[in-house]
């Protein structure tokens, strides 16, 4: 995790994977995989990960990101105070769970402090 990214939650699943919910700053620019230009700003990332003792495993193209706020430059203070909409997080987590065929452990969403 870089200094321009902040993890706000880890949601456990029944398969042993963890859904990591992060907020971070992206410089934007051309995405050569899609051909689109990504705007510069703060994004919400929802990524399924597998944690072992000394290793974090992430499968390529398994997560999603959504622009929360456009910004011309990075501010650590803004990253720390950024408000996240509950419905957006829930929708992205549901999308990742459906896409990756994951089931969230009972009570995990209620345990998350941002929800």
Phi, psi and omega in degrees: 000130182275174178283358176254016179225142179228125177278127182255344178196153169234120183249119181283147176240167182288341181274357182097347175282159178239133176268116181266126177252120186229154172240134182206167179260134178238133180291345179076192181116187183286132174263112186286344176283319184260336183087358180269163174258120178277132178288153178282135177161195182264131184239153171258125180248134174235113190226126172283132182226158172241123180256130170241187186303315183234015189216139172244125182250130177231128178275137182299141176063026182261346181253181178225160175221152179219134178292126179262317183207130175286146179207146180274337177209163183280140174224120179299321179297318180293322178299319181287334184255004183296130179271134182250131178284127182301320184293325178294315179298313180300318180295318179291321177296316177299320179297314180295319179297318178293315182296320184261003180057051180252150176239126182284137177298142181305132176083359183291318182293324179291333181287336184293131185287332182283342178266000000 
